[in-house]
Amino acid sequence: MTVQVLFFGATADIAGKRLIEVDLPDDSKASDVLERLIADHPRLDNHRLHLSVNQEFANGDKSLNDGDELAIFTAVSGG
């Protein structure tokens, strides 16, 4: 299956991209993608990362399906 990964904020700066496609086994979870991305971009591990799948907040246990959109971003603060 193929999942689109979107990077926002500091994660985009670290990855050097805003969007990539990742090929995964059919039984993959969000944490599987995150582990692969941290292996490719170790500086991601220096941040507290948040995930969303198809525009809904998710944790690493979220199962992925072909065509899903996984967004990775850091905490956002505002006032």
C-alpha positions, 0 to 999 in steps of 0.5 A: 500500500502507499501512504502520503506523508505530509510534513509541517513546521519543523518537520518539513525543515528537517525532512527537506520536503512537505510531501512524500509517498511511502510504500508499506506492508498492508498491516502497517501502523502509523508508528511504522512510518514514524520509525522509518522517518526517524531512521531517515531523518534522525533529527526528528527524534529531537522533537515531540511529534504529533500525528494525524491520519486523514486529518484526525489526530492519531497515535502510533497504534492507528492502522493505515490503509492504502491512500491514507494521508499521514501528517507529522507535525510538532506541537503548535502554540499560540495566544 
